[in-house]
Amino acid sequence: MVLVKKSAGNSGGAPSLDILAAKLRIVEAELSLEEREVKLDNGRTFMAEPNLNVKVEVVANMVDPGVDEGVRFYDRFKLKKDDGEWSFAKYSKLGNLIMVRYGEEWFDDPRAEFEEADFEDFEFIAQIEPKSDSKGKPLTGNTINWKSIRPAGGAEEKEAKEARASASREEEGDFDNIPL
């Protein structure tokens, strides 16, 4: 008999989410500006790069209303190394979040400050994907697609609400025309 190692599967944490467009709220934000060693439950360790670690809540699923709303998960927005120094890179996941929160001019203002408290209760629109490693192997957890980050309350959010209302009215109208 041969013993085969079995996958642990997705046995903990938040459910694996795949939402094309969701309104998200950052519930907690913690900025770490230094590399630090992280010890996992299984005894392994790794070096975590400086990042903004956030706990995010799905406020509204804009594609399938009601589904996965209220689910919370963790994600991180990493700083990038530039000439040996850790920095807030404009064209990165963290950079996109900063542009949506503070505006693009934040990167051009040498006096601009970054306050993690500015991100708590901050809402934005983005796609949520199941987390995977660099080879595409599924991992436990979720990640925000950095290219999809947009301000909340914009045209996309209004269009999604209007489309849902229109579909609902059409459904009601369809039932009115059924002969009994």
N, C-alpha and C positions, 0 to 999 in steps of 0.2 A: 504494500500500500504506500502511496506517495502522498505526503501532506503538502497541501497547496496553501500559500498565504492568502487569506481572504481580505478584501477591501473593507475598511471600517464603514464605508458609505457616508451618507450625510446624516450623521447621528447626533447632531447637536447644533446649538446656535439658531440663528434665524433661518427660515425656510429659503430655499434657493429661489430667487426672483428673476423674472425676465419680463420687464415692463418697458415698452417702447417709449412712453412719455408719462412721467409722474411728477406731481408737485411734491417736493421734499422739504422737510424742515430739519435744520441742524439742532439737535436737542442738547448736545454737549460738545465742546471743542477744547482740545488741549494741544498747545504748541510745544514741540520739543526741538530745541535748536542744536542739540548735541547728539552724536551717534551714541547708542547705548546697547548694551548686551541684553537680550531678551531670553528668558528661560521658559521653554515650553513644558507642558504637563508630562510629556514623555521623556523629559530629561535633556533633550537636545537644546542647543542654544544657537542664536544667530545675532548678527549686528543689525540693529534697526537704524536706518538713515533718519536724519532730522525730518520731521513732518508735522502736519496738522492732523491729529487723530480726531475723528468726529463720530458721534453717535447720531444716526439719521433716522427720521421717521417718515414713512410714506403717508403724506397727508391726503393725496388724491391720486387715484389711478385714472389718467386722462383717456386711456384707450378702453378699459374695461372697468367702469365705475363700481366701487365697492370691493373689488378683488384686491386683496393684500393691503388694504388701507389700514393704517395703525401699526403695521409691522415695523420693527426697529432693527437696524443693523449697524455695524461699524465699518468705516472706510477710512482711508488716509490719503492725504494730499502731500506728496513729498517735495522737499526742497531739492534743488539740483546743484551739482558742483560746477562752478565756473572759475577757471584759473586757480583751482585748489581751495576755493572758498565756497561754502554753502550759501545759496542765494534763492530768492523768489524769482523763478524764471517766468517770463511773460508767456511763452508758448509752451505751457505745461498744464497738467490737471489743476495744480494749485493756482497757476497764473490765470486760468479761465475763471476759477471761483473768485479770485481777487478782482478781476475785471467786472464780473457781474455784481459783486458787492460794493466795490469802491469806485469803479469806472476805470477806463483804460489809462487816463491821465495819472493814476496812482504810480505807475511805473516811471513816469517822467519827473515826478516831484521828489527831490532829494529829502524833503522834510516829511514826506508821508510816512505814517506809522502803521504798523500792523498790530491790531488788538484782537486776541482770540475771542474776547467777549463780544466783539462786533458780529461774530458769526453765530453765536447762540441765538436761537429762535429765528434765524435767517432762513427765508424760503426761496426756492428756485425750482426750475423745471429741468429735468434730465432723464436720460435713459438709465435703467438699472439692469445689469447683466449678472449672470452667475459668475463667480470668481473661478479663474482657471490659471494653471501655471504657464510658463513660457512655451511649453509643448502642447498646450490645449487641453491638458488633463484637468477634469473638474476638481475644484477644491471646495471646501465648506465655506459658505459665505457669499457675499455679493459685492459688486463694485459699481461705482458710478462711471458711466462712459464720459470721459473728460471732454470729448468733442461736442457732446450734446448739451452741455450746461448753458442755460438761458435764464433770463430774469423771469420771475413769477409775475402774473398779472398782465402779461403782454398779449399780443394778438393770438399766439398759439393757444393759450388757455381759453380765451374767449371763443375762438373757432371750435375748440373741442366741446365746450358747453353748448354752443349753438347746434353743432352736428348731432349731439345726443338728444337735444330737445326736438329737433326736426325729425329724427328717427322715431322718437316716441310718438309724436303727432301722427306720423305716417302709419305707425302700427295701429294706433287707435282708429284712424280712418279706415284701415283695411277691414277691421272687425265690424264697423258700422255698415259696410256694403255686403255683408254675407246674408243671403236670403235665408229665412228660417221657416 
